[in-house]
Each structure stands twice: as structure tokens, then as C-alpha cells.
Amino acid sequence: MTDRILKADLDHMAEYLDEVTNHSQGFRIHNFTKGWKLVRHGDWYISPVLPKRELYEWIWAYLYGIRDGQKILTTK
């Protein structure tokens, strides 16, 4: 992927995660000195501090994990 990842892209991913979790987690992106981090309400840190591109990919992996968990729960 050669497109530049913007803060707006990360914000969009946080909004999408909120939709997937029925707006129960309050996901958002925080800027730290050395990168970016995914957090949820109450400043609960979800990801490590990463550059934008790596955080974008990390969020996709997190999202796939949520989807897999939802599939497992609905098949029991």
C-alpha cells in the first residue's frame, strides 16, 4: 500500500470500530510524542504507540479479531 495514511483515516477506523461494537466502547485515536494509539472511553489503551500506517493495519487486525469473536459467539 503506497497511499499515505492520514489522521482522518485513523479516525474513520475508530468510528467503524464503534459501529461494529454498537457504540459501546467509545473508540478514538490519541496522538503521542512518538506515534498514535487506539484508546476507548476512560482512556483505556487498546494498542501500542505506532506510526499511522502500522496503527491502521493494527486496527484492521483488531477488527478481524472482533468479527471472529462475534462469529464464535453466534454459533454456540
C-alpha positions, 0 to 999 in steps of 0.5 A, a space after each residue: 500500500 503506497 497511499 499515505 495514511 492520514 489522521 482522518 483515516 485513523 479516525 474513520 477506523 475508530 468510528 467503524 470500530 464503534 459501529 461494529 461494537 454498537 457504540 459501546 466502547 467509545 473508540 478514538 485515536 490519541 496522538 503521542 510524542 512518538 506515534 498514535 494509539 487506539 484508546 476507548 472511553 476512560 482512556 483505556 489503551 487498546 494498542 501500542 504507540 505506532 506510526 499511522 500506517 502500522 496503527 491502521 493495519 493494527 486496527 484492521 487486525 483488531 477488527 478481524 479479531 472482533 468479527 471472529 469473536 462475534 462469529 464464535 459467539 453466534 454459533 454456540 
